[in-house]
Amino acid sequence: MAYGRSQTSSFLEGFSLSPLPYPVLLILAVISIFLGISWYSSYDSAVEEAETQFNWLLFVTPIALLLLVKLLSSMDPDWLFSMSPLGNRRRTYYQPSEGSSPWGVAAFIVLLLVLLQFQSSFRDSWLIYLLHLHPDKEEEEEERTNSSSSSFLLTMGSCFPKQIERRKAISTERKSMRDLHQSCGEDFPACALRPSDRKNWMAGLNPEKLHIHNILWPGTHDSATNKIGFPCITRPFAQCQTLSIYQQLVIGTRVFDIRVQKDRRVCHGILVTYSIDVVIRDIKKFLSETKSEIILLEIRTEHGHDDPPDFEQYLVHQFGEVLIHQDDNVFNKTIAELFPKRIICVWKPRNSPQPKTGGLLWSSEHLKDDWINTDLPSTKFESNLKYLSEQPPISARTFFYRVENTVTPQPDYPIVCVKPVTGRIHEYARLFITQCFSRGIEDRLQIFSTDFIDEDFVDACVAVTYSRIERKS
């Protein structure tokens, strides 16, 4: 009786060397040492785990392909090609040579992938580790920079000075933020307030008493990027929100930053996502479900793109019945006085004419900010406070001023995914409000925006709004 060879057993036997060859064990040991040192020396970058997970996906893919090739090579080609016209012509195949194994090739490929994947981490982390082996002797180390004992490290360091300094700066500034938070806490008037219904939080604060200029508006940066780009490929580099516009409205967001390009699609840089119609549909759905919520909608043509044709007329057609006319007196009115109008829409074209004074849309001069393009959290935090302190009080101005609790990935640094970078400052929103009160500039704070908005961020803004109403009562 003839017995056929099991394809499964053939596949498994290819990976069942016992024991593994010594060169393979050596390569695996070197890989383990590399990874161990890298993880140990980069403990301060734990918050950047999101990008690491993305990188591991790229790392694992070639290995999966290797396994697939091994599987296919162990299968009968007659079966593989039985559905093909060439199948009738193929009747012979080659058995793999005895003793062949993918272990050596696989281990070598893994080593190359590890070295390639973590090259920047090895390069920067090891050098920083060596230079800071004794952090309490930094001054002594500086004095010896010209000595022969440190010349080798200096020669190595001269190749990567910018990366080293950037990494040190990020680590230092993150520590500064932690120290400030520990010393100052999150204590401001009504800070413990949690609205029972975030979807209708303006209604819960009494529309008859709530003036436009007394609202601390919770907003989002790059608001409609929840589905931008391709998942796990380009999305991590441009996604600033995980919630849809409707979901953001439900948790309390009231200011939106929408970027468009010539085809009326939402974009962030060169990456595009769904049509502006999706945003409009979400807003209309929310308005139909609520009665007393006001929305501040900023729509602008993204940098480097052309304006959508006839876009001003399009917006007026879509929102005409609920648009609040551009009028400086709006800031002193209560939201009840604005009903049934519900949307302040700011349109910022790049080349087309600005909306006319007194029209249905508001121009760019009515929504201002001071954008600080940095990935350093303390620098952004203090710059936000500085620029805010230079603004007139909310009761004396006829424009909205926005502060963004965000930091931005920089092209000269390896970490370019949005979430781990902006996470360096994300948790300090309440600390920022606390600092506004302690420095006497709380009356300047009007729009407060963030990446990846959550309920706690909204609650903090509602608490400040509530404290302003109570103070006026």
Secondary structure, DSSP 8 states (H G I E B T S, - for coil): ------HHHHHHHTT--SS--HHHHHHHHHHHHHHHHHHHHTGGGGGGHHHHHHHHHHHHHHHHHHHHHHHHHTS-HHHHTTTSGGGGT--------TT--SHHHHHHHHHHHHHHHTHHHHHHHHHHHHHTSSGGGHHHHHHTTTSHHHHHHHHHHTTSHHHHHHHHHHHHHHHHHHHHHHHH-S--TTTT---S-GGGHHHHT-TTT-BGGG--EEEESSTT-TT-S-TTTTGGGT---SS-HHHHHHTT--EEEEEE-TTSEEEETTEEEEEHHHHHHHHHHHHHH-SS--EEEEEEE-TTS---TTHHHHHHHHHGGGB----GGGGGSBHHHHTT--EEEEEE-SSS----TTSSSB-GGGEEE-----S-HHHHHHHHHHHHHTS--GGG-SSEEEEEE-----TTSS---HHHHHHHHHTTHHHHHHHHHHTT-GGG--EEEESS--HHHHHHHHHHHHHHHHHH-
